[in-house]
Amino acid sequence: MARTVTPYAACDCVASHSVAELPWIWPRAAYVHVPFCAHHCGYCDFAVAVGQDDRIDDYRRALGAELSRLGEPKRVETLFLGGGTPTHLSARHLDDLLRAIRTWLMLEPGYEFSVEANPAGLDEDKIRVLADHGVSRVSLGAQSFHVGLLRVLERDHRPEDVPRTVERVRKRIDNVSLDLIFGVPGQDLAAWQADLAEALALNPAHVSTYGLTYEKGTRLWKQRQRGEIRALDEELELAMYTAALDRLAAAGIEQYEISNHARPGFRCRHNQTYWANEAHFGFGVGAASYVRGVRRINTRDLSSYIRKALASEPTHFQSEELPPRERAVETAVVQLRRIEGISRVRFQSQTGFPPDAILGAALSRLVELELLTDDGDNVALTRRGRCLADAVIQEVMKVCV
């Protein structure tokens, strides 16, 4: 149950602005989850449905029912279709799904509409459907250009699928992002450097570089527990991370978040909403929403989601509204992921607290250790701080508790 705390009670700015003007209260972004996949990769901890394609039509109807609870169409500046693998759907199913979504979510001029895609199976018919519905950005899960590493990750595409798919997408949609993973068992620095080179040769607008994580309960985590695979040592992972920073920067792709890099003008605006801890809609199985200070997470069970949505029952299984100070702590921790860090003025407008009141003694200590910078306007991670971001955030959390 949500706690009965008045949303943003500590924020004086609410009185002088309409709710629609405050992006941390009323959403300008929407996420829609599509769980269907051809295969559930061993490292993936998302809500995924494999071997259940016969339920795609039911899911579309359920999603339409959940969206209809908006009461009327809502205008958004960014829309993100993730998964799962949205492009696992056939062109017909994809067209039906996008029609249902666009009925309730209207895109403002200058919008960003992103769709996650697998390099395998993204044919010209599906790309045409995406483009015809206004998709402006495609995020491809390349992960690696090495067959052996793709096998460890249980990816179902081949290295040569990536450039072929990029070329195909660019005939209709210019903005292409590539996801890469480092820290894969068996990977060395040379292989990672080669992956970066292969990605850069495709001239992407955006690159995400994620360190492999072993999420509890996943097949990869179980393999590690049984000793079947061994994680890379921290020094090698750090060398891979800094190699990406240097290689991408040299190619004109600037880092703007711990794991994300973009050419000027091509940052993912939707994800920037999350890193600002601003409001967003979330629809579909496992999706999270954050509206008027209340965070809700939908059930991860496909059958339960379809049944509840079609019966007009609440689809979420968790709801939480944090007290003002806890919400400010959460905002500080999330915003430190951004290269620009925390803006003192905007943070106080958003949370009702100055950053110094939240960061406390940790601020001066972390600045002294050269993990944070503080120019009076912004507090941000240094390059060294980015390399030790988890430790920095843990230090902040210890002070804030």
N, C-alpha and C positions, 0 to 999 in steps of 0.2 A: 504493500500500500504506500502511496505517496505521503510524505510528511506534510503536515498542514502548516507550512511556512509561506508567508507572503512572498511571491517571486520578486527578487531584486529590491527588497525593502530598504537595503542600505544605499541604494543608488538614487541620489537627488535628481539625476538628469531625467528620470522617467516623467516627472511632473511637467517638464517643459517640452517634451517631445511626444508625438503620437507613437503608439506601439509599433506601427508599420515602419517608422523611421529608425528603429533600434534593432540592428541585425542580431544582437545577442539575445533578443526576446522573441522576435517574430521572424520565421524562416524566409530566406531568399534563396535557399538551396534545397534540393530534394534528391534523395537516393532511393533507387528501386532495386531490389535484390531478385536475381534470377538464378535459382539454385541448380539448374540442370547441367550435368556434365557428362562427357563420354567416359571419364575415368576420374576417380578421386585420388589425387596425388598424395604421396605418403607424408609430405610436410604440411599439408593444408588442414587448417582447423576451422574453416568457414562452413556455413550451412550449405551442404551440397547434396544433390539427389542424383544418384547414378542408377541406370536401368529402370527409370520411371518416366520415360518419355510419353507413355500413354496418359500421363496426368497433366500434360502441358496445357491442354484446353481447360481443365478444371482449375488449374493454377491461374490462368489468365482471368477466368471469371471471378475467382476469389480475390485476386489483386484488384480487379475493377470494383468489387464490393467494398474492399478496404478503402480504396481511393474515394469512393462515393460518400464516405463519412465526412469528407471535407465540406459537404453541403453545397458547395459551389466551386467552380474551377479557381485555382490559385495561380497567381503569377510568380514565377521564379526566375532568377538570373542564371542559375546553374542547375543542371540535371545530370545525374550520374547513374548509369545502368551497370551494375556489377554482379559478381557471382561467386561461385559457380562460373559458368561460361555462357553469357547471353547469346553469343553467336553459335552456340551448339544447336539452338533452335533452327528449324527449317526456315526458308525465306517466308513461307506463308505464315507460320506461327510467329515469326518475328514481326511481320507486318501487323498481324492481329494484336499482338502485345503492345506494340508502339502506338497503335490507334487508341487502345484503351488508356494508356498512360497519358497521351497528349490530349485526351478528352478532359482530363482533370488538372493537368499541369501545363499551364500556358507559359511559353518562353518570352521573356522581355527582349526588346531590341538589344543587340550586342551580346546575346546569351552565349553560354558555353554548354554544350551537350556532349558528354563523354560516354563511351561504351567500352567495356573491357572485352578483349577478344583473344582467342587462341590462334596462333599462326596456322594450325591445322584446321581445315574445313571452312575457312572464311572465303567463300567463293564470290564471284561477281554478282550473282543474284542477291546474296545477303548484303553486300556492300551497297548495291543499288537501293535496297529497302532502307538501310540506315541513312543514306544520303537523302533520300526522298522524304524522310521524316525529320530532317534537320540536324542529324548528328554532325557535329563539327570537330570532334576529336576522338581518335581511336587509340586505346592503350593496349599494346600487344604484349602478351606474356612470353617474351623470348627466353628469359632466364639464363640460357647459356648457348654457345655455338659449338659445344663439344658433345659428341654423341654419348660418351661415357658418363658425363655429368648429368645430362638429360635423363639418362637411365637411372642414375641414383635418385634423382628428383621425381622419377616416374612420370615424366612428361611424355605426351603422346605425339609430339611433333618432331620433325627432323631439323637440323640446323639450316638446311637449304630452303625450308618452308618460310623462314623469316624474311629474307630479301624478296622472295617471290610475292609474299603477302603484302609487304610494304609497298612494292611497286603497284600492285593491284589496288590497294586502298587509295593511294595518292591520285589515281585517276578521277576520284570523286571527292575525297576528303584529304585536305593538305596536312592537317595537324596530326602527326603520328608520334606517339610516345612508346618507348621501349622499357620493359621491366627486366632487370638483371639481378641474379642472386650470387653472392659470394659467400665463402666459408663452407662450401659443399665438401663433404668427405671425399678425399682423393684429389681435390683441387690444389694447385700450387700457384704461386704469384705469376708465373709466366702464362699459365692458362687464363688467369683472370685478366692480365694485360691483353691477351689475345682477344678475349671476349669484348673488352672495351674497344679495341681497335675495330673489330667486326661491327659493333654497334655504331660507332662513329662513322664508318664508311657508308652507312645508310642515311646519314645526315638527319637524325631525328630532331624534332623540335623540343623533346623532353626526354630525360632518362631518369629512371628510378633505380637506385642501387640498394638492395636489401641484404643485410646479413642474415644468413639462414638461422632460424630459431627452431628449437625442438619443443614444440607445443605438447604438453602432457596429453597422452591418450592417442596421439597420432601414430601411424605405422613407423615413421622415422624415429620418433621418441622411443618406441618399443624396441626398434632395432638397436638403438644406442644403449638402452638398458640391458639388452642381452649380449652386448659386446660385439654385435655383428658389424657395426660401423663405429668409427671414432671421430669425434669432433676435432676440428683444427685447433691448434693452440692460439691463445689470444694475441700473441705477437704477430703471427702470420695474418690473422684476421685484421688487425690494426694496419698492417702493411698494405693489405688489399684495400681497406677503406681509404687510406691516404693516397694510394695510387689512383683511385677513382677521382678524388678531389682534384688532384693535379692534372690528370689526363683530360678530364672533362672541362676544367677551367681553361686549359690551353687551347681547347677547341671552341671556346666561346660559349660554353654551356655552364651557366653560373649556378652555384648551389644556393637554394633559398630555404631549404629545410634539411634536417639531418640526413635524410635518405633521398632527397629529390633535387634535381638539377634541370634547368630550362634555359633555352635561348631567350634573349630579351623579348618580352611580350607574350611568352608561351608558358608561364607558370600555370599550374592547374588551379583555377580559381575555386573550383568546388572543394578540393582538399584544403585550400587555405581557410575555408569556413571552419573545418574541424580544428585546424591548428590555432585558430583564433578563439576557439571554444564558443563559437556563435551558434545560433539556433539553426536547426535543419529538420526537414521532414524525412521520415524513413518508412518505406512501404515494402511489404513482402516478408517471406519467412526469414527470421533471424535479423531483420533490419532494426536499426536503432533510430529513434527520433529524439529531438531535444527542442521542446516548444514551451515558451513561457516559463523556463526554468525547470521543467519536468522532463526527465529522461526516461524513456520507455524502450524496452527491447522486446521484439516479437518472439514468439515461440520458434525454436529451431526445427521442430518436427513438421514435416510437410503435410502429413495427413491431418494433424491437429490444426495447422494453419488454415487449410482449405475448409475444413468443417466449421471452424469458428467464424471465419470471414463470411462464408455463405449463409451462416445462421445469424449474422449480424451481432455476434458476440465479440468482446474485446479480444484482439489477437496477441496482445502482449502478455508476458509472464512475469515481467519485472518492471517496477515503476519506482522512481526515486526523485525526490526534490531536496537538494542539499541546503543546509542553512547558509546564509550569506558568506560567512568567513570560509567555510569548507569549499564553497563554490569558487571563491577568489583563489584559494590554494590550487584547486584543480586548474583554473584558468592560467595561473602563473606557470605551473608545471608544463602544460600543453604549449603555451606560447614560447617557452624557452627552446622548443624544438626548431623554431624559425630562426633564420640567420639574423633578421632584424630584432629578434628577441621581444622584449616587453617594452612598449611605449608607456611611460609614466602617465601621461595625460589620458590616453585612451583607456588604459587599464583602470584608472580611478573612475572614469565615466562608466565603464562597463561593470565594475564590481562594487564600487563605493569605497574601496580601500586603496591607499597609495601602495605601490609595490614594496616599499621599505617596511611597511607594517606587516606584510606577509612574509617576505624573505628574511627579515630580522637580521640576526647576527651572521647568518650564513652569507649574506651579500658581501660584507667587507672581507670575510675570510676567503671566499671563493675568488674575489677580485685580487686579493693578495697572492693567492696561489696561481693567478693568471689563468683561471678557468672561466671567469666571467669578466666582461668589460662593463663599465658604467660611466657614460659620458654626461650624466645629468639628465638626459632625455630618454635614453634607452638603456636597458640592461640586456646583455646578450652573451651567448657562449663565445669564447675565443676558439680559434682552430683547435687548440689543445683540449678545450672544454668539449668541443664536438666529438673528439676522439674518446672522451671519457664521459659522454653525456649521461649514461645510466647512473654512474657514480655521483655526478653533480646533482641529478634530480633526486637521488636517494638522500643526499645531504640536505637539500632544500626540504624534502618531506620530513626529515627528522626534526628540523627546526620548527616546522609549521604545526606538527602534531601537538 
